[in-house]
Amino acid sequence: MGINRDNPDQWKSDIKQSVDLYNSWFMQFAPKAFRETRVTTAKQVEFALHSTENLTNVTPILLKQHPAVLPMLRMSTCPPLARDRLIGLAGISKNLVESMELAENPRIPPRMLPVQLEEELKRIGAIIEKMADPDIFVWLGRKEPANELEVARAATIVADRLCGAVSDPIIRNAQEKRQLAGIAAWLEAKGYKSLQAGNGIKFNQMQPGTYSFRMNVPVKMINDKGDEKLVNIPADAVIMPLSAKPGELPLLIEAKSAGDFTNVNKRRKEEAQKMTQLRNTYGDTIRFGLFLCGYFDSGYLGYEAAEGIDWVWEHRIDDLAKYEL
């Protein structure tokens, strides 16, 4: 028996309630999430300014030691430089810039020749110093050094630019945390226990009445040579029902939120692809569902339903019980 996919007559009402819930959350909490990120980012910018002698000495040594400062430096110019624009202006390798701006573990490409690396980092520094925005860094071109207030003000402006460039991920991350917290509260009220991350328990080894967030699930993939291999895909929530029998697989939940209708229809194939990978690996016994909040229209819902994917709306979280949890 389906949960919501088999009840299209209710979709219109649910879509409206879901949009209202998302908008209410956004108005109340999104500014707070953005401000908190901006404060953290401003401190990082101040560190970068200190390291570059307030943007007057952007050296290869600094960039080697702290590659993560590159996004800040790009936002310090007039106009701010996109990655590809910096690559073109400086005549440097794309791999260097992308490696320095990795979301996790920004680094210098380990196989890059030292001579080439030194030259390209010098070019980055030269472009940044030449194009530094004098309206933000008001001390550039004058004899007096920057004072503490000027540096703090400049750091906040650059932090605003950085956060503006990644505002969607900031909001999405805050919303995901809230969604998972809602699932956790619902489960724990039913007597479920959380498994701590890094405990070494695999998803198919979980005990009845336990759950975990952001757990890897191995699935079969075919590489370019036609060989089969196992790769890990992340699952937002993995729940082993209280009544689970030996050998039963847990329920996998993907938490999804959206602030507009356009993006969800661009990305709706992602869930279908994940469902296909899970079925190819574990058969029809695997259960995979969505936890939705925000702008998911009938086109998106119909596509997921056709792929055999069901969902629970956040505004009606008690529907989780229909998964026999």
NUZAMI-140695 format. One line per 4 residues: number of its first residue (from 1); their letters; for each residue z, y, x of N, C-alpha, C. Coordinates in nm, 3 decimals. Last residue first. Layout:
NUM> A> Z:Y:X:Z:Y:X:Z:Y:X | ...
***
This chain:
325> LEYK> 1.092:0.160:0.704:1.189:0.193:0.808:1.331:0.190:0.751 | 0.859:0.118:0.562:0.962:0.014:0.565:1.058:0.034:0.681 | 0.709:0.335:0.531:0.671:0.248:0.644:0.772:0.134:0.661 | 0.843:0.477:0.345:0.737:0.390:0.296:0.676:0.304:0.407
321> ALDD> 1.005:0.649:0.481:1.066:0.526:0.431:0.961:0.427:0.381 | 0.853:0.873:0.516:0.865:0.781:0.629:0.924:0.646:0.584 | 0.888:1.031:0.300:0.780:0.933:0.290:0.781:0.837:0.410 | 1.066:1.226:0.369:1.122:1.100:0.320:1.015:0.993:0.297
317> IRHE> 0.925:1.453:0.427:0.955:1.361:0.539:1.011:1.228:0.489 | 0.750:1.654:0.321:0.798:1.541:0.243:0.831:1.427:0.338 | 0.674:1.832:0.508:0.747:1.888:0.394:0.795:1.778:0.298 | 0.528:1.671:0.680:0.662:1.714:0.720:0.741:1.769:0.603
313> WVWD> 0.363:1.389:0.543:0.374:1.534:0.555:0.516:1.572:0.594 | 0.226:1.109:0.700:0.342:1.162:0.629:0.343:1.313:0.652 | -0.071:0.901:0.676:0.010:1.012:0.729:0.129:1.041:0.638 | -0.310:0.657:0.800:-0.227:0.719:0.696:-0.141:0.828:0.760
309> IGEA> -0.632:0.549:0.873:-0.512:0.615:0.924:-0.439:0.683:0.810 | -0.882:0.446:0.823:-0.767:0.360:0.801:-0.636:0.417:0.850 | -1.087:0.615:0.834:-1.063:0.539:0.956:-0.941:0.447:0.942 | -1.065:0.747:0.595:-1.178:0.656:0.612:-1.162:0.568:0.736
305> AEYG> -0.848:0.910:0.655:-0.832:0.803:0.558:-0.943:0.699:0.571 | -0.967:1.089:0.834:-0.861:1.000:0.881:-0.842:0.882:0.785 | -1.148:1.217:0.657:-1.196:1.149:0.778:-1.093:1.048:0.827 | -0.978:1.328:0.467:-1.075:1.226:0.427:-1.127:1.148:0.546
301> LYGS> -0.841:1.514:0.622:-0.768:1.403:0.561:-0.863:1.290:0.521 | -1.049:1.692:0.694:-0.972:1.621:0.797:-0.906:1.497:0.737 | -1.127:1.777:0.438:-1.224:1.718:0.530:-1.156:1.637:0.638 | -0.897:1.892:0.333:-0.946:1.767:0.275:-1.048:1.699:0.365
297> DFYG> -0.707:2.021:0.620:-0.778:2.029:0.493:-0.830:1.893:0.448 | -0.425:2.128:0.759:-0.506:2.006:0.758:-0.575:1.998:0.622 | -0.227:2.335:0.892:-0.358:2.351:0.830:-0.444:2.225:0.846 | 0.102:2.195:0.872:0.010:2.304:0.899:-0.122:2.290:0.825
293> CLFL> 0.197:1.884:0.988:0.247:2.012:0.940:0.144:2.120:0.974 | 0.227:1.527:0.982:0.148:1.649:0.975:0.226:1.770:0.925 | 0.212:1.250:1.154:0.317:1.332:1.096:0.265:1.475:1.098 | 0.031:0.941:1.120:0.039:1.082:1.161:0.155:1.149:1.089
289> GFRI> 0.046:0.600:1.252:0.038:0.703:1.148:0.055:0.842:1.205 | -0.005:0.262:1.299:-0.021:0.394:1.360:-0.037:0.496:1.249 | 0.072:-0.068:1.376:0.080:0.038:1.276:0.083:0.174:1.345 | -0.085:-0.376:1.445:-0.032:-0.250:1.497:-0.034:-0.146:1.385
285> TDGY> -0.218:-0.585:1.333:-0.072:-0.580:1.312:-0.012:-0.449:1.360 | -0.481:-0.603:1.396:-0.447:-0.526:1.276:-0.297:-0.517:1.250 | -0.473:-0.585:1.761:-0.514:-0.638:1.632:-0.465:-0.551:1.517 | -0.422:-0.477:2.007:-0.311:-0.547:1.940:-0.349:-0.605:1.803
281> TNRL> -0.667:-0.372:2.106:-0.569:-0.434:2.197:-0.470:-0.523:2.123 | -0.807:-0.269:1.897:-0.879:-0.358:1.990:-0.783:-0.433:2.081 | -0.610:-0.104:1.789:-0.652:-0.223:1.717:-0.724:-0.322:1.808 | -0.597:0.096:1.987:-0.478:0.017:1.953:-0.517:-0.113:1.883
277> QTMK> -0.857:0.201:1.980:-0.805:0.142:2.104:-0.685:0.052:2.076 | -0.862:0.301:1.716:-0.955:0.196:1.757:-0.905:0.125:1.882 | -0.666:0.501:1.732:-0.647:0.389:1.641:-0.737:0.272:1.680 | -0.790:0.675:1.912:-0.665:0.612:1.950:-0.638:0.490:1.862
273> QAEE> -1.008:0.755:1.756:-1.031:0.685:1.882:-0.905:0.611:1.927 | -0.876:0.887:1.550:-0.955:0.769:1.519:-0.982:0.686:1.645 | -0.764:1.100:1.690:-0.675:1.002:1.629:-0.750:0.872:1.598 | -1.001:1.233:1.770:-0.906:1.186:1.870:-0.815:1.078:1.812
269> KRRK> -1.147:1.338:1.562:-1.191:1.209:1.616:-1.090:1.150:1.715 | -1.047:1.589:1.511:-1.005:1.480:1.423:-1.047:1.343:1.474 | -1.101:1.825:1.639:-1.026:1.724:1.714:-0.992:1.600:1.631 | -1.230:1.993:1.465:-1.292:1.970:1.595:-1.230:1.850:1.665
265> NVNT> -1.049:2.003:1.264:-1.173:1.931:1.238:-1.254:1.911:1.365 | -0.852:2.160:1.381:-0.821:2.021:1.344:-0.947:1.941:1.318 | -0.969:2.414:1.421:-0.941:2.327:1.536:-0.915:2.183:1.496 | -0.993:2.524:1.156:-1.108:2.498:1.241:-1.079:2.395:1.348
261> FDGA> -0.759:2.585:1.021:-0.835:2.468:0.978:-0.945:2.430:1.076 | -0.462:2.666:1.215:-0.584:2.702:1.144:-0.663:2.575:1.112 | -0.240:2.563:1.338:-0.229:2.697:1.283:-0.356:2.748:1.219 | -0.096:2.240:1.321:-0.216:2.323:1.340:-0.197:2.456:1.270
257> SKAE> 0.043:1.936:1.450:0.057:2.063:1.380:-0.065:2.148:1.411 | 0.148:1.601:1.459:0.036:1.695:1.465:0.072:1.822:1.388 | 0.270:1.319:1.615:0.309:1.445:1.553:0.196:1.547:1.571 | 0.207:0.989:1.556:0.152:1.104:1.629:0.191:1.230:1.553
253> ILLP> 0.388:0.690:1.581:0.365:0.813:1.506:0.313:0.922:1.599 | 0.397:0.344:1.548:0.362:0.455:1.636:0.328:0.576:1.550 | 0.631:0.087:1.498:0.545:0.187:1.436:0.521:0.300:1.535 | 0.638:-0.209:1.710:0.695:-0.089:1.647:0.587:-0.004:1.580
249> LEGP> 0.566:-0.553:1.627:0.540:-0.433:1.705:0.598:-0.311:1.635 | 0.756:-0.856:1.633:0.695:-0.746:1.557:0.678:-0.623:1.645 | 0.898:-1.043:1.775:0.754:-1.034:1.798:0.685:-0.922:1.723 | 1.140:-1.090:1.521:1.099:-1.116:1.660:0.946:-1.115:1.673
245> KASL> 1.126:-0.821:1.273:1.141:-0.962:1.310:1.098:-0.981:1.455 | 1.301:-0.530:1.166:1.194:-0.592:1.244:1.228:-0.736:1.281 | 1.464:-0.368:1.017:1.443:-0.504:0.968:1.337:-0.580:1.047 | 1.453:-0.124:1.143:1.581:-0.194:1.140:1.564:-0.341:1.102
241> PMIV> 1.150:-0.082:1.338:1.226:-0.085:1.212:1.356:-0.164:1.222 | 1.105:0.112:1.610:1.118:-0.029:1.575:1.206:-0.038:1.451 | 0.887:0.368:1.685:1.002:0.333:1.603:0.999:0.183:1.572 | 0.788:0.632:1.877:0.776:0.486:1.867:0.903:0.436:1.799
237> ADAP> 0.606:0.931:1.889:0.726:0.864:1.840:0.697:0.715:1.825 | 0.379:0.986:2.050:0.483:1.087:2.030:0.615:1.024:1.985 | 0.242:0.795:2.305:0.276:0.796:2.162:0.392:0.893:2.143 | -0.024:0.802:2.544:0.109:0.844:2.500:0.124:0.835:2.349
233> INVL> -0.172:0.516:2.695:-0.189:0.633:2.609:-0.051:0.672:2.556 | -0.265:0.356:2.995:-0.157:0.402:2.908:-0.202:0.521:2.823 | -0.495:0.085:3.028:-0.456:0.223:3.056:-0.348:0.262:2.956 | -0.630:-0.209:3.164:-0.528:-0.149:3.079:-0.499:-0.007:3.123
229> KEDG> -0.979:-0.304:3.161:-0.853:-0.272:3.229:-0.757:-0.211:3.127 | -1.286:-0.474:3.205:-1.175:-0.438:3.117:-1.049:-0.411:3.198 | -1.599:-0.353:3.326:-1.477:-0.430:3.346:-1.366:-0.380:3.252 | -1.822:-0.199:3.323:-1.811:-0.302:3.221:-1.688:-0.388:3.234
225> KDNI> -1.827:0.008:3.492:-1.886:-0.116:3.542:-1.879:-0.229:3.440 | -1.683:0.204:3.362:-1.828:0.222:3.377:-1.898:0.095:3.424 | -1.437:0.012:3.170:-1.481:0.115:3.263:-1.632:0.117:3.275 | -1.276:-0.024:2.868:-1.388:-0.076:2.946:-1.436:0.036:3.038
221> MKVP> -0.929:-0.082:2.794:-1.043:0.009:2.810:-1.150:-0.060:2.892 | -0.645:-0.157:2.600:-0.760:-0.205:2.676:-0.871:-0.100:2.677 | -0.331:0.015:2.646:-0.443:-0.030:2.563:-0.558:-0.073:2.654 | 0.022:0.070:2.651:-0.099:0.023:2.720:-0.206:-0.025:2.622
217> VNMR> 0.194:0.359:2.579:0.151:0.234:2.518:0.024:0.189:2.589 | 0.473:0.557:2.668:0.339:0.510:2.698:0.314:0.374:2.633 | 0.648:0.787:2.458:0.644:0.658:2.529:0.500:0.617:2.552 | 0.759:1.011:2.316:0.667:1.024:2.430:0.670:0.899:2.520
213> FSYT> 1.074:0.878:2.205:0.967:0.978:2.200:0.887:0.976:2.330 | 1.201:0.595:2.025:1.184:0.672:2.149:1.069:0.770:2.130 | 1.446:0.393:1.852:1.325:0.476:1.857:1.320:0.550:1.990 | 1.581:0.103:1.684:1.574:0.197:1.796:1.445:0.277:1.788
209> GPQM> 1.591:-0.108:1.503:1.679:0.007:1.482:1.683:0.104:1.597 | 1.537:-0.385:1.721:1.536:-0.327:1.586:1.635:-0.212:1.575 | 1.444:-0.300:2.062:1.528:-0.371:1.967:1.517:-0.307:1.828 | 1.133:-0.318:2.241:1.239:-0.242:2.173:1.315:-0.328:2.073
205> QNFK> 0.919:-0.417:2.366:1.046:-0.482:2.396:1.163:-0.414:2.326 | 0.691:-0.273:2.338:0.698:-0.399:2.264:0.823:-0.481:2.297 | 0.734:-0.059:2.509:0.731:-0.032:2.365:0.742:-0.162:2.283 | 0.983:-0.140:2.762:0.847:-0.121:2.715:0.844:-0.113:2.563
201> IGNG> 1.243:0.015:2.934:1.208:-0.070:2.820:1.067:-0.037:2.773 | 1.313:0.196:3.128:1.238:0.079:3.169:1.200:-0.015:3.057 | 1.425:0.438:3.075:1.516:0.322:3.077:1.444:0.192:3.112 | 1.286:0.676:3.049:1.305:0.621:3.183:1.396:0.501:3.190
197> AQLS> 1.466:0.823:2.777:1.344:0.812:2.857:1.377:0.757:2.995 | 1.681:0.633:2.566:1.662:0.739:2.665:1.536:0.715:2.746 | 1.642:0.567:2.230:1.632:0.511:2.364:1.604:0.624:2.461 | 1.856:0.630:1.954:1.753:0.678:2.046:1.758:0.603:2.179
193> KYGK> 1.904:0.436:1.663:1.956:0.484:1.790:1.839:0.522:1.881 | 1.943:0.466:1.303:1.865:0.436:1.422:1.929:0.498:1.546 | 2.065:0.530:1.062:2.133:0.437:1.151:2.056:0.399:1.276 | 1.960:0.725:0.910:1.940:0.589:0.861:2.005:0.484:0.951
189> AELW> 2.002:0.945:1.060:2.074:0.939:0.932:2.063:0.800:0.869 | 1.819:0.895:1.257:1.960:0.875:1.288:2.046:0.874:1.162 | 1.577:0.963:1.124:1.603:0.826:1.169:1.752:0.801:1.192 | 1.608:1.239:1.080:1.584:1.149:0.967:1.621:1.005:1.005
185> AAIG> 1.635:1.334:1.341:1.744:1.355:1.245:1.731:1.258:1.128 | 1.383:1.263:1.447:1.507:1.207:1.503:1.622:1.219:1.403 | 1.212:1.422:1.294:1.201:1.276:1.285:1.331:1.212:1.334 | 1.299:1.675:1.381:1.309:1.639:1.240:1.302:1.488:1.220
181> ALQR> 1.232:1.665:1.648:1.374:1.679:1.612:1.396:1.641:1.466 | 0.957:1.659:1.624:1.026:1.540:1.675:1.175:1.545:1.645 | 0.916:1.921:1.524:0.875:1.803:1.447:0.949:1.678:1.493 | 1.012:2.078:1.736:1.076:2.085:1.605:1.042:1.963:1.521
177> KEQA> 0.834:2.009:1.937:0.977:1.985:1.956:1.049:1.984:1.824 | 0.598:2.108:1.820:0.614:1.964:1.842:0.761:1.927:1.861 | 0.645:2.383:1.826:0.633:2.316:1.698:0.652:2.166:1.713 | 0.643:2.430:2.101:0.763:2.460:2.024:0.762:2.388:1.890
173> NRII> 0.379:2.354:2.160:0.491:2.282:2.220:0.620:2.305:2.143 | 0.235:2.547:2.013:0.219:2.405:1.982:0.336:2.323:2.038 | 0.308:2.784:2.140:0.345:2.764:2.001:0.339:2.616:1.965 | 0.197:2.732:2.393:0.338:2.768:2.380:0.386:2.739:2.238
169> PDSV> -0.078:2.685:2.337:0.008:2.577:2.385:0.157:2.607:2.373 | -0.140:2.957:2.244:-0.151:2.840:2.157:-0.068:2.722:2.207 | -0.106:3.122:2.470:-0.015:3.135:2.355:-0.022:3.013:2.264 | -0.217:3.162:2.718:-0.177:3.025:2.682:-0.085:3.026:2.559
165> AGCL> -0.269:3.429:2.738:-0.378:3.336:2.769:-0.346:3.194:2.728 | -0.021:3.537:2.686:-0.128:3.558:2.590:-0.242:3.462:2.611 | 0.109:3.470:2.919:0.150:3.404:2.795:0.045:3.422:2.686 | -0.026:3.641:3.099:-0.025:3.496:3.118:0.008:3.423:2.988
161> RDAV> 0.032:3.892:2.991:-0.107:3.848:3.006:-0.114:3.696:3.019 | 0.309:3.892:3.012:0.246:3.904:2.881:0.102:3.855:2.886 | 0.332:3.885:3.290:0.381:3.771:3.212:0.322:3.773:3.071 | 0.237:4.138:3.346:0.159:4.023:3.391:0.202:3.898:3.314
157> ITAA> 0.449:4.285:3.232:0.311:4.304:3.186:0.225:4.184:3.223 | 0.669:4.198:3.381:0.666:4.175:3.237:0.524:4.187:3.183 | 0.602:4.289:3.636:0.617:4.145:3.613:0.610:4.112:3.465 | 0.612:4.565:3.599:0.484:4.501:3.632:0.489:4.351:3.603
153> RAVE> 0.888:4.596:3.556:0.793:4.634:3.452:0.657:4.566:3.475 | 0.991:4.508:3.801:1.028:4.438:3.678:0.929:4.469:3.566 | 0.878:4.700:3.971:0.845:4.558:3.989:0.875:4.480:3.862 | 0.999:4.933:3.875:0.853:4.920:3.873:0.810:4.774:3.885
149> LENA> 1.269:4.881:3.929:1.225:4.898:3.791:1.073:4.879:3.780 | 1.274:4.872:4.212:1.312:4.754:4.133:1.261:4.762:3.989 | 0.982:5.029:4.359:1.125:5.018:4.330:1.149:4.902:4.233 | 0.747:4.999:4.624:0.782:4.976:4.484:0.933:4.971:4.467
145> PEKR> 0.742:5.261:4.876:0.737:5.121:4.829:0.777:5.111:4.683 | 0.533:5.544:4.924:0.663:5.493:4.883:0.651:5.349:4.834 | 0.260:5.592:4.965:0.346:5.565:5.080:0.479:5.500:5.038 | 0.008:5.427:4.764:0.099:5.538:4.794:0.191:5.497:4.909
141> GLWV> -0.144:5.207:4.708:-0.214:5.327:4.751:-0.124:5.446:4.776 | 0.065:5.075:4.460:-0.049:5.052:4.548:-0.118:5.184:4.582 | 0.254:5.130:4.273:0.288:5.162:4.411:0.171:5.142:4.506 | 0.179:5.034:4.028:0.162:5.178:4.051:0.192:5.218:4.195
137> FIDP> 0.044:4.800:3.899:0.113:4.804:4.028:0.099:4.946:4.084 | -0.091:4.887:3.669:0.027:4.800:3.658:0.111:4.811:3.785 | -0.293:5.044:3.757:-0.215:5.094:3.644:-0.090:5.010:3.620 | -0.422:4.898:3.951:-0.335:5.008:3.995:-0.252:5.068:3.881
133> DAMK> -0.463:4.561:3.979:-0.466:4.667:3.878:-0.370:4.781:3.916 | -0.655:4.435:4.247:-0.522:4.451:4.186:-0.521:4.574:4.097 | -0.886:4.390:4.386:-0.898:4.415:4.242:-0.764:4.431:4.172 | -0.808:4.349:4.652:-0.909:4.451:4.622:-0.910:4.489:4.475
129> EIIA> -0.628:4.135:4.631:-0.582:4.265:4.682:-0.679:4.377:4.645 | -0.801:3.935:4.532:-0.683:3.978:4.455:-0.636:4.115:4.500 | -0.989:3.911:4.739:-1.032:3.950:4.604:-0.914:4.003:4.524 | -0.823:3.827:4.950:-0.900:3.951:4.962:-0.944:4.001:4.824
125> GIRK> -0.724:3.581:4.861:-0.634:3.693:4.887:-0.706:3.826:4.890 | -0.964:3.432:4.854:-0.886:3.455:4.732:-0.796:3.577:4.749 | -1.027:3.433:5.125:-1.116:3.499:5.028:-1.046:3.527:4.896 | -0.820:3.282:5.229:-0.834:3.422:5.271:-0.921:3.499:5.172
121> LEEE> -0.884:3.038:5.113:-0.760:3.105:5.071:-0.761:3.252:5.113 | -1.118:2.982:5.254:-1.126:3.006:5.110:-1.000:3.073:5.056 | -1.024:2.951:5.518:-1.124:3.053:5.487:-1.125:3.085:5.337 | -0.846:2.734:5.493:-0.799:2.864:5.542:-0.894:2.975:5.502
117> LQVP> -1.027:2.532:5.407:-0.915:2.574:5.324:-0.866:2.713:5.364 | -1.196:2.503:5.628:-1.251:2.549:5.500:-1.141:2.602:5.410 | -1.007:2.407:5.811:-1.082:2.530:5.841:-1.138:2.589:5.711 | -0.912:2.167:5.688:-0.823:2.281:5.716:-0.896:2.412:5.739
113> LMRP> -1.090:2.018:5.419:-1.085:2.046:5.563:-1.002:2.170:5.590 | -0.918:1.846:5.164:-0.997:1.963:5.202:-0.980:1.992:5.350 | -0.761:1.648:5.070:-0.872:1.609:5.157:-0.959:1.726:5.201 | -0.570:1.762:4.899:-0.526:1.699:5.025:-0.639:1.666:5.122
109> PIRP> -0.583:2.077:4.754:-0.655:1.950:4.765:-0.626:1.881:4.899 | -0.257:2.195:4.683:-0.378:2.216:4.762:-0.451:2.083:4.771 | -0.125:2.195:4.345:-0.128:2.157:4.486:-0.257:2.204:4.552 | 0.099:2.156:4.070:-0.008:2.233:4.134:-0.008:2.208:4.285
105> NEAL> 0.243:1.965:3.886:0.226:1.949:4.030:0.104:2.023:4.086 | 0.074:2.018:3.586:0.185:1.951:3.653:0.149:1.933:3.801 | -0.152:2.174:3.552:-0.035:2.198:3.467:0.090:2.135:3.528 | -0.319:2.309:3.836:-0.282:2.192:3.757:-0.156:2.221:3.677
101> EMSE> -0.413:2.507:3.999:-0.370:2.544:3.865:-0.345:2.423:3.776 | -0.500:2.401:4.235:-0.389:2.496:4.243:-0.334:2.532:4.106 | -0.716:2.252:4.138:-0.600:2.183:4.194:-0.478:2.274:4.199 | -0.893:2.456:4.064:-0.840:2.365:3.962:-0.717:2.289:4.011
97> VLNK> -0.947:2.572:4.316:-0.882:2.650:4.210:-0.820:2.558:4.105 | -1.069:2.354:4.451:-0.953:2.423:4.507:-0.877:2.495:4.397 | -1.289:2.289:4.293:-1.181:2.192:4.309:-1.054:2.257:4.362 | -1.463:2.499:4.328:-1.398:2.483:4.199:-1.278:2.391:4.211
93> SIGA> -1.457:2.684:4.633:-1.482:2.560:4.561:-1.401:2.554:4.432 | -1.577:3.028:4.643:-1.488:2.919:4.683:-1.514:2.796:4.596 | -1.658:3.299:4.615:-1.745:3.199:4.677:-1.666:3.080:4.728 | -1.530:3.498:4.483:-1.479:3.464:4.616:-1.568:3.364:4.688
89> LGIL> -1.677:3.511:4.243:-1.658:3.630:4.326:-1.619:3.596:4.469 | -1.662:3.244:4.146:-1.789:3.308:4.177:-1.776:3.427:4.270 | -1.386:3.205:4.115:-1.464:3.113:4.198:-1.595:3.177:4.241 | -1.328:3.410:3.933:-1.269:3.413:4.067:-1.349:3.324:4.162
85> RDRA> -1.473:3.312:3.715:-1.508:3.443:3.772:-1.451:3.456:3.913 | -1.344:3.074:3.656:-1.482:3.069:3.704:-1.526:3.200:3.766 | -1.090:3.176:3.570:-1.104:3.086:3.686:-1.245:3.091:3.743 | -1.095:3.529:3.495:-1.099:3.389:3.454:-1.119:3.303:3.579
81> LPPC> -0.899:3.803:3.583:-1.008:3.715:3.623:-0.992:3.576:3.564 | -0.849:4.121:3.428:-0.799:3.988:3.464:-0.915:3.892:3.486 | -1.055:4.388:3.576:-0.993:4.318:3.464:-0.933:4.185:3.511 | -0.778:4.396:3.766:-0.842:4.476:3.662:-0.994:4.460:3.673
77> TSMR> -0.523:4.141:3.821:-0.639:4.223:3.857:-0.689:4.304:3.738 | -0.334:3.961:3.758:-0.288:4.085:3.819:-0.402:4.182:3.851 | -0.415:3.716:3.680:-0.380:3.809:3.573:-0.335:3.945:3.626 | -0.443:3.592:3.925:-0.564:3.619:3.848:-0.538:3.720:3.736
73> LMPL> -0.174:3.561:3.993:-0.258:3.652:4.070:-0.385:3.688:3.995 | -0.096:3.366:3.809:-0.036:3.500:3.804:-0.123:3.601:3.877 | -0.248:3.146:3.899:-0.273:3.204:3.766:-0.216:3.345:3.751 | -0.128:3.116:4.168:-0.266:3.161:4.148:-0.292:3.213:4.007
69> VAPH> 0.119:3.010:4.212:0.113:3.154:4.185:-0.028:3.201:4.150 | 0.108:2.745:4.283:0.125:2.774:4.140:0.119:2.924:4.109 | 0.109:2.720:4.559:-0.021:2.727:4.490:-0.009:2.766:4.343 | 0.292:2.798:4.787:0.317:2.819:4.644:0.184:2.830:4.568
65> QKLL> 0.195:2.735:5.039:0.333:2.701:5.005:0.360:2.705:4.855 | -0.066:2.833:5.027:-0.042:2.693:5.061:0.097:2.649:5.016 | -0.021:3.099:4.968:-0.095:3.018:4.871:-0.080:2.869:4.900 | 0.116:3.183:5.202:0.180:3.189:5.071:0.112:3.094:4.973
61> IPTV> -0.089:3.142:5.392:0.039:3.070:5.405:0.111:3.067:5.270 | -0.290:3.322:5.316:-0.313:3.177:5.301:-0.184:3.097:5.309 | -0.140:3.610:5.145:-0.179:3.534:5.263:-0.209:3.387:5.231 | -0.147:3.907:5.031:-0.169:3.775:4.970:-0.226:3.684:5.079
57> NTLN> 0.000:4.176:5.039:-0.024:4.081:5.148:-0.033:3.938:5.092 | 0.060:4.330:4.827:-0.008:4.397:4.937:-0.044:4.300:5.050 | 0.217:4.240:4.619:0.072:4.229:4.606:-0.005:4.306:4.715 | 0.479:4.253:4.719:0.437:4.331:4.602:0.286:4.350:4.597
53> ETSH> 0.470:4.057:4.915:0.504:4.195:4.950:0.449:4.290:4.843 | 0.443:3.813:4.799:0.319:3.877:4.845:0.342:4.022:4.888 | 0.696:3.746:4.717:0.634:3.664:4.822:0.509:3.729:4.880 | 0.739:3.929:4.510:0.822:3.936:4.630:0.754:3.862:4.746
49> LAFE> 0.551:3.828:4.330:0.536:3.963:4.383:0.617:3.979:4.512 | 0.662:3.578:4.275:0.530:3.586:4.338:0.507:3.724:4.399 | 0.900:3.655:4.150:0.905:3.577:4.272:0.773:3.587:4.347 | 0.792:3.781:3.926:0.871:3.860:4.022:0.882:3.787:4.156
45> VQKA> 0.680:3.557:3.800:0.592:3.663:3.851:0.666:3.749:3.953 | 0.910:3.421:3.728:0.817:3.358:3.822:0.722:3.461:3.882 | 1.013:3.603:3.546:1.090:3.572:3.667:1.001:3.508:3.772 | 0.813:3.589:3.352:0.834:3.715:3.423:0.914:3.693:3.551
41> TTVR> 0.851:3.330:3.251:0.729:3.361:3.327:0.746:3.489:3.408 | 1.093:3.363:3.114:1.082:3.267:3.225:0.963:3.300:3.314 | 1.007:3.553:2.924:1.118:3.584:3.015:1.113:3.493:3.137 | 0.805:3.411:2.790:0.771:3.532:2.865:0.880:3.569:2.964
37> TERF> 0.949:3.212:2.664:0.853:3.174:2.768:0.817:3.295:2.854 | 1.090:3.372:2.484:1.162:3.291:2.582:1.072:3.250:2.697 | 0.879:3.481:2.333:0.963:3.568:2.414:1.036:3.490:2.522 | 0.777:3.250:2.206:0.691:3.328:2.296:0.776:3.414:2.389
33> AKPA> 0.994:3.173:2.053:0.942:3.081:2.153:0.857:3.156:2.256 | 1.013:3.402:1.888:1.125:3.365:1.976:1.076:3.274:2.087 | 0.769:3.395:1.745:0.798:3.507:1.837:0.911:3.475:1.935 | 0.808:3.145:1.603:0.706:3.158:1.707:0.732:3.279:1.799
29> FQMF> 1.004:3.160:1.398:1.039:3.105:1.527:0.936:3.125:1.638 | 0.911:3.294:1.164:1.053:3.299:1.201:1.078:3.261:1.347 | 0.639:3.254:1.140:0.692:3.391:1.128:0.834:3.400:1.181 | 0.629:2.972:1.163:0.564:3.058:1.262:0.624:3.198:1.259
25> WSNY> 0.761:2.879:0.933:0.816:2.851:1.066:0.760:2.949:1.168 | 0.578:2.976:0.740:0.719:3.017:0.737:0.785:2.996:0.872 | 0.347:2.837:0.812:0.350:2.984:0.821:0.493:3.037:0.821 | 0.426:2.570:0.760:0.389:2.612:0.896:0.400:2.763:0.910
21> LDVS> 0.472:2.583:0.483:0.580:2.545:0.574:0.550:2.592:0.716 | 0.216:2.653:0.386:0.331:2.742:0.362:0.445:2.712:0.458 | 0.072:2.425:0.464:0.037:2.557:0.520:0.153:2.654:0.504 | 0.200:2.238:0.301:0.204:2.223:0.446:0.172:2.354:0.515
17> QKID> 0.138:2.324:0.043:0.278:2.321:0.086:0.291:2.312:0.238 | -0.144:2.293:0.052:-0.084:2.424:0.029:0.061:2.428:0.077 | -0.163:2.015:0.093:-0.221:2.108:0.191:-0.157:2.246:0.176 | -0.048:1.918:-0.143:0.018:1.896:-0.015:-0.033:1.991:0.092
13> SKWQ> -0.239:1.992:-0.334:-0.103:2.045:-0.343:-0.031:2.031:-0.210 | -0.457:1.839:-0.239:-0.467:1.986:-0.252:-0.329:2.050:-0.255 | -0.368:1.569:-0.254:-0.397:1.633:-0.126:-0.395:1.786:-0.136 | -0.340:1.434:-0.486:-0.225:1.514:-0.443:-0.254:1.593:-0.316
9> DPND> -0.570:1.289:-0.517:-0.539:1.389:-0.620:-0.424:1.480:-0.580 | -0.571:1.097:-0.314:-0.641:1.224:-0.290:-0.613:1.330:-0.397 | -0.404:0.870:-0.215:-0.369:0.956:-0.327:-0.436:1.094:-0.312 | -0.423:0.716:0.006:-0.479:0.661:-0.117:-0.453:0.748:-0.239
5> RNIG> -0.285:0.849:0.206:-0.431:0.845:0.215:-0.495:0.797:0.086 | -0.010:0.821:0.182:-0.073:0.940:0.126:-0.226:0.934:0.125 | 0.035:0.533:0.196:0.142:0.631:0.180:0.086:0.758:0.116 | -0.089:0.220:0.056:-0.097:0.342:0.135:0.018:0.436:0.107
1> M> 0.000:-0.120:0.084:0.000:0.000:0.000:0.000:0.125:0.087
***
